[in-house]
Amino acid sequence: MILVILAAVLMVSGAFFLTVSCIGLIRLPDVYSRIHAVGKSETLGAILMLGGLAIYNGWTLTTARLLLILLFILLANPAATHAIARSALVSGLEPWTKQKKQTGGNGTAEDESAQQGE
């Protein structure tokens, strides 16, 4: 009974991190931010999910396969994330930066309307 509860907690936690990863992929502005969000949370989510499945399944041949997949994800995801980020940097892709409006005064609406009238 305790193992089933532990497996459920791990799988729900893994689903949470995978959901956060998907939201980060959609919401963040550039490839570097997206890679950071997905690389960290997707790896953790997949490890938690596979760990929960392995605990729930008990010790069988399927569990050994799940643990091998978990080990592969643990090794491959960070390396793939680094390779994608490095290739984006080498290809000259600039990180996203927030552009600030240049105002002559203290940034009030009166200053902006005065600049537009010039």
Backbone hydrogen bonds in HBPLUS format (Angstrom, degrees):
<---DONOR---> <-ACCEPTOR-->    atom                        ^
c    i                          cat <-CA-CA->   ^        H-A-AA   ^      H-
h    n   atom  resd res      DA  || num        DHA   H-A  angle D-A-AA Bond
n    s   type  num  typ     dist DA aas  dist angle  dist       angle   num
A0005-ILE N   A0001-MET O   3.12 MM   4  6.43 157.2  2.17 146.6 152.3     1
A0006-LEU N   A0002-ILE O   2.90 MM   4  6.14 161.5  1.93 150.9 156.2     2
A0007-ALA N   A0003-LEU O   2.87 MM   4  5.98 156.9  1.92 142.7 149.3     3
A0008-ALA N   A0004-VAL O   2.93 MM   4  6.12 155.7  1.99 144.9 151.6     4
A0009-VAL N   A0005-ILE O   2.91 MM   4  6.15 158.0  1.96 150.5 156.3     5
A0010-LEU N   A0006-LEU O   2.97 MM   4  6.19 161.8  2.00 149.4 154.2     6
A0011-MET N   A0007-ALA O   2.92 MM   4  6.13 159.0  1.97 148.8 154.8     7
A0012-VAL N   A0008-ALA O   2.90 MM   4  6.06 159.0  1.94 150.3 155.9     8
A0013-SER N   A0009-VAL O   2.93 MM   4  6.05 158.4  1.97 146.6 153.2     9
A0014-GLY N   A0010-LEU O   2.86 MM   4  6.04 154.2  1.93 144.4 152.0    10
A0015-ALA N   A0011-MET O   2.90 MM   4  6.10 153.3  1.97 142.8 150.0    11
A0016-PHE N   A0012-VAL O   2.94 MM   4  6.18 149.6  2.04 144.3 152.5    12
A0017-PHE N   A0013-SER O   3.05 MM   4  6.38 163.1  2.08 152.3 155.3    13
A0018-LEU N   A0014-GLY O   2.96 MM   4  6.16 153.5  2.03 147.2 155.0    14
A0019-THR N   A0015-ALA O   2.95 MM   4  6.09 148.9  2.05 142.6 150.8    15
A0020-VAL N   A0016-PHE O   2.93 MM   4  6.25 157.4  1.98 151.6 157.9    16
A0021-SER N   A0017-PHE O   2.96 MM   4  6.12 150.0  2.05 139.8 148.1    17
A0022-CYS N   A0018-LEU O   3.05 MM   4  6.34 151.9  2.13 142.3 148.7    18
A0023-ILE N   A0019-THR O   2.96 MM   4  6.25 159.1  2.00 152.0 157.7    19
A0024-GLY N   A0020-VAL O   2.90 MM   4  6.08 159.4  1.94 149.7 155.3    20
A0025-LEU N   A0021-SER O   2.99 MM   4  6.19 147.8  2.09 143.0 151.7    21
A0026-ILE N   A0022-CYS O   3.14 MM   4  6.38 146.2  2.26 143.0 151.0    22
A0027-ARG N   A0023-ILE O   2.87 MM   4  5.96 166.6  1.89 157.9 161.7    23
A0028-LEU N   A0024-GLY O   3.19 MM   4  5.65 163.2  2.22 138.5 141.9    24
A0034-ARG N   A0030-ASP O   3.03 MM   4  6.24 162.7  2.06 153.7 159.3    25
A0035-ILE N   A0031-VAL O   2.87 MM   4  5.94 159.0  1.91 145.1 150.9    26
A0036-HIS N   A0032-TYR O   3.06 MM   4  6.19 155.9  2.12 141.3 147.8    27
A0037-ALA N   A0033-SER O   3.00 MM   4  6.24 165.5  2.03 150.7 154.2    28
A0038-VAL N   A0034-ARG O   2.86 MM   4  5.98 170.7  1.87 155.6 158.7    29
A0039-GLY N   A0035-ILE O   2.74 MM   4  5.54 156.9  1.80 141.9 149.9    30
A0040-LYS N   A0036-HIS O   3.29 MM   4  6.25 164.3  2.31 142.9 145.9    31
A0041-SER N   A0037-ALA O   3.22 MM   4  6.18 158.1  2.27 147.4 150.7    32
A0042-GLU N   A0038-VAL O   2.93 MM   4  5.30 150.1  2.02 135.3 144.3    33
A0044-LEU N   A0040-LYS O   3.21 MM   4  6.43 168.0  2.23 149.0 152.5    34
A0045-GLY N   A0041-SER O   2.84 MM   4  5.87 158.4  1.89 141.8 148.9    35
A0046-ALA N   A0042-GLU O   2.90 MM   4  5.98 162.1  1.93 146.7 151.3    36
A0047-ILE N   A0043-THR O   3.00 MM   4  6.15 159.1  2.05 148.3 154.3    37
A0048-LEU N   A0044-LEU O   2.92 MM   4  6.11 165.1  1.94 152.7 156.7    38
A0049-MET N   A0045-GLY O   2.92 MM   4  6.02 159.9  1.96 146.2 152.4    39
A0050-LEU N   A0046-ALA O   2.90 MM   4  5.99 168.9  1.91 149.7 153.0    40
A0051-GLY N   A0047-ILE O   2.85 MM   4  5.89 153.2  1.92 144.5 152.8    41
A0052-GLY N   A0048-LEU O   2.92 MM   4  6.07 156.0  1.98 145.2 151.4    42
A0053-LEU N   A0049-MET O   2.97 MM   4  6.27 154.6  2.04 146.7 154.0    43
A0054-ALA N   A0050-LEU O   2.90 MM   4  6.08 153.8  1.97 145.2 152.3    44
A0055-ILE N   A0051-GLY O   2.98 MM   4  6.21 157.7  2.03 148.0 153.7    45
A0056-TYR N   A0052-GLY O   2.94 MM   4  6.07 161.6  1.97 147.2 152.7    46
A0057-ASN N   A0053-LEU O   2.93 MM   4  5.99 149.5  2.03 143.5 151.5    47
A0064-ALA N   A0060-THR O   3.26 MM   4  6.65 151.9  2.34 143.5 150.4    48
A0065-ARG N   A0061-LEU O   3.06 MM   4  6.42 152.3  2.14 146.4 153.8    49
A0066-LEU N   A0062-THR O   2.90 MM   4  6.20 155.1  1.96 146.8 153.9    50
A0067-LEU N   A0063-THR O   2.90 MM   4  6.16 155.5  1.96 149.9 156.1    51
A0068-LEU N   A0064-ALA O   3.00 MM   4  6.25 146.9  2.11 142.3 151.2    52
A0069-ILE N   A0065-ARG O   2.96 MM   4  6.25 156.8  2.01 150.7 156.8    53
A0070-LEU N   A0066-LEU O   2.88 MM   4  6.11 153.4  1.95 145.1 153.2    54
A0071-LEU N   A0067-LEU O   2.93 MM   4  6.13 154.5  2.00 142.8 148.9    55
A0072-PHE N   A0068-LEU O   2.96 MM   4  6.21 156.9  2.01 146.1 152.3    56
A0073-ILE N   A0069-ILE O   2.93 MM   4  6.17 162.2  1.96 152.8 157.0    57
A0074-LEU N   A0070-LEU O   2.94 MM   4  6.10 156.1  2.00 146.4 153.4    58
A0075-LEU N   A0071-LEU O   3.08 MM   4  6.32 143.3  2.22 143.7 152.4    59
A0076-ALA N   A0072-PHE O   2.73 MM   4  5.78 163.9  1.76 157.7 163.1    60
A0077-ASN N   A0073-ILE O   3.11 MM   4  5.53 163.5  2.14 136.2 141.4    61
A0080-ALA N   A0076-ALA O   2.85 MM   4  5.99 161.0  1.89 159.4 165.1    62
A0081-THR N   A0077-ASN O   2.91 MM   4  6.02 160.9  1.95 153.6 158.9    63
A0082-HIS N   A0078-PRO O   2.98 MM   4  6.12 159.9  2.02 145.0 150.2    64
A0083-ALA N   A0079-ALA O   2.96 MM   4  6.15 156.8  2.02 145.1 151.7    65
A0084-ILE N   A0080-ALA O   2.97 MM   4  6.17 159.1  2.02 150.6 155.3    66
A0085-ALA N   A0081-THR O   3.04 MM   4  6.22 165.3  2.06 150.3 154.4    67
A0086-ARG N   A0082-HIS O   2.88 MM   4  6.00 159.3  1.92 149.8 156.0    68
A0087-SER N   A0083-ALA O   2.94 MM   4  6.06 155.7  2.00 143.3 150.0    69
A0088-ALA N   A0084-ILE O   3.02 MM   4  6.22 148.7  2.12 143.9 152.2    70
A0089-LEU N   A0085-ALA O   3.03 MM   4  6.26 152.9  2.10 144.3 151.5    71
A0090-VAL N   A0086-ARG O   2.85 MM   4  6.07 163.8  1.88 153.6 157.8    72
A0091-SER N   A0087-SER O   3.00 MM   4  6.00 148.1  2.10 137.5 145.6    73
A0093-LEU N   A0088-ALA O   3.07 MM   5  5.53 154.5  2.14 172.0 163.9    74
A0092-GLY N   A0089-LEU O   3.10 MM   3  5.28 156.0  2.16 104.3 111.8    75
A0112-GLU N   A0108-THR O   3.22 MM   4  6.58 156.7  2.28 147.9 154.0    76
A0113-SER N   A0109-ALA O   2.98 MM   4  6.18 158.4  2.02 147.9 153.3    77
A0114-ALA N   A0110-GLU O   2.97 MM   4  6.09 147.4  2.08 142.2 151.2    78
A0115-GLN N   A0111-ASP O   3.02 MM   4  6.26 148.6  2.12 143.6 151.5    79
A0116-GLN N   A0112-GLU O   3.07 MM   4  6.29 150.9  2.15 145.1 152.5    80
A0117-GLY N   A0113-SER O   3.18 MM   4  6.29 140.6  2.34 136.9 145.9    81
A0118-GLU N   A0115-GLN O   3.31 MM   3  5.36 147.5  2.43  98.2 107.0    82
